[in-house]
Amino acid sequence: MRTARWTRSPRGVVFGVVTGLAEWRDLNPSMTRLIVLLIILFTGIFPGVAIYLALALILPIQTENDIIKEHHKDDPIDVSYEEADDDLKREYEDLKRKVEEMEGRVYDKEKDWDERFRKGE
């Protein structure tokens, strides 16, 4: 399983910090736990535990939206190509309209400055 950001995993052993890290980076959770444990032991117990507890307080709990759903070639696709195509066309038209509005505002300002400059002559 993979997540879009580092969150505390509900499948974790102690607060889910390390399991969340492993899921975020698509690593083996057991190996990640072992590495973090060794780092905590070799750098001194207090700083490692303090950092771990701070991360447990700071990191949000994983939600369904954080999980990246991977599609395999045998899985049915949720959205048809027509729906995806229509969504892209709507997005394109919306962006095109916004750009045209911005261009209109810029052109109006240039026209205003040109008129002011000509009146000063």
WOPE-V822040 format. One record per residue. N is the residue number from 1. RES is the residue in three letters. SS is DSSP state (a for helix, b for strand, c for the rest). NEAR is the number of other C-alpha atoms within 12 Angstrom. D_FIRST is the distance of its C-alpha to the first C-alpha in whole Angstrom. Layout:
n->(N	N)
res->(RES	RES)
ss->(SS	SS)
near->(NEAR	NEAR)
d_first->(D_FIRST	D_FIRST)
This chain:
n->(1	2	3	4	5	6	7	8	9	10	11	12	13	14	15	16	17	18	19	20	21	22	23	24	25	26	27	28	29	30	31	32	33	34	35	36	37	38	39	40	41	42	43	44	45	46	47	48	49	50	51	52	53	54	55	56	57	58	59	60	61	62	63	64	65	66	67	68	69	70	71	72	73	74	75	76	77	78	79	80	81	82	83	84	85	86	87	88	89	90	91	92	93	94	95	96	97	98	99	100	101	102	103	104	105	106	107	108	109	110	111	112	113	114	115	116	117	118	119	120	121)
res->(MET	ARG	THR	ALA	ARG	TRP	THR	ARG	SER	PRO	ARG	GLY	VAL	VAL	PHE	GLY	VAL	VAL	THR	GLY	LEU	ALA	GLU	TRP	ARG	ASP	LEU	ASN	PRO	SER	MET	THR	ARG	LEU	ILE	VAL	LEU	LEU	ILE	ILE	LEU	PHE	THR	GLY	ILE	PHE	PRO	GLY	VAL	ALA	ILE	TYR	LEU	ALA	LEU	ALA	LEU	ILE	LEU	PRO	ILE	GLN	THR	GLU	ASN	ASP	ILE	ILE	LYS	GLU	HIS	HIS	LYS	ASP	ASP	PRO	ILE	ASP	VAL	SER	TYR	GLU	GLU	ALA	ASP	ASP	ASP	LEU	LYS	ARG	GLU	TYR	GLU	ASP	LEU	LYS	ARG	LYS	VAL	GLU	GLU	MET	GLU	GLY	ARG	VAL	TYR	ASP	LYS	GLU	LYS	ASP	TRP	ASP	GLU	ARG	PHE	ARG	LYS	GLY	GLU)
ss->(c	b	b	c	c	c	c	b	c	c	c	c	c	c	c	c	a	a	a	a	a	a	a	a	c	c	c	c	a	a	a	a	a	a	a	a	a	a	a	a	a	a	a	c	a	a	a	a	a	a	a	a	a	a	a	a	a	a	c	c	b	c	c	a	a	a	b	b	c	c	c	c	c	c	c	c	c	c	c	c	a	a	a	a	a	a	a	a	a	a	a	a	a	a	a	a	a	a	a	a	a	a	a	a	a	a	a	a	a	a	a	a	a	a	a	a	a	a	a	c	c)
near->(23	26	27	22	24	28	34	33	32	19	21	23	15	19	25	30	35	37	36	40	36	31	33	27	20	21	19	19	26	19	17	24	25	16	19	24	20	16	19	19	15	14	15	14	16	14	15	19	22	15	21	26	19	15	23	26	16	15	23	20	26	29	18	16	13	21	22	18	15	15	12	8	7	7	10	10	14	12	13	11	11	11	13	14	13	14	15	14	14	14	14	14	14	14	14	14	14	14	14	14	14	14	14	14	14	14	14	14	14	14	14	14	14	14	13	12	11	10	9	8	7)
d_first->(0	4	7	10	12	13	13	14	11	13	11	13	17	19	18	14	15	14	11	10	12	9	6	8	10	7	9	10	11	14	15	15	16	19	20	20	22	24	25	26	28	30	30	32	30	31	30	26	26	28	25	22	24	25	21	20	23	22	18	18	16	12	13	12	13	11	7	7	8	8	12	13	17	18	16	19	19	19	22	25	26	29	27	25	28	30	28	28	32	32	30	33	36	35	34	37	39	38	39	42	43	42	45	47	47	48	50	52	52	54	56	57	58	60	62	62	63	66	68	68	70)
